[in-house]
């Protein structure tokens, strides 16, 4: 069955009403903003996110990619990679030749991006200043090439939690692009107090990455 049709077929009447309102990237983001951030170590497919009304960044990226697919965009994700911190997955979209993103995050600055970025690197760089850990250190270093989730349709990722690990494994196999070098990172300043507190607005503290003394620099 067509993945979108399979998803739509599995919706309850109430869920159909919710989905019917998600007609733009910004409306998809608004839905994710209203969903509590999950600190659970499990993956939820878009159908489960819709049912449970919770999810973390991986879940949110898949949900956003599925909803973008329903309104005509290809379902594509990118993984942002950090040191002494969690990675962060974005659902990306392109409008009029410019890139934007929809994302679920525990940090307020790591969510939506308007489609104003000329290339993927420029889009990823827009997350740099807001990407920091609880120590106040800026942690974003690399990012993956885009992953088309059409290639993962065999997992039934839109409607089933069973094989979502396959997507995580695939992200780990994709070539990584360097954003900043280790030498450059030596000169980074820590977050100022006001920016730090703004980014933590509404944070679920149980879901925060806690760096260990043995974490890589």
Secondary structure by P-SEA (a helix, b strand, c coil): ccaaaaaaaaccaaaaaaaaacccaaaaaaaaaacccccccccccaaaaaaaccccaaaaaaaaaaaaaaacccbbbbbbbbccbbbbbbbccccccbbbbccccccccccccccccccaaaaaaaaccccccccccccccccccccccccccccccccccccaaaaaaaaaacbbbbccccccccccccccaaaaaaaacccccccbbbbcccccc
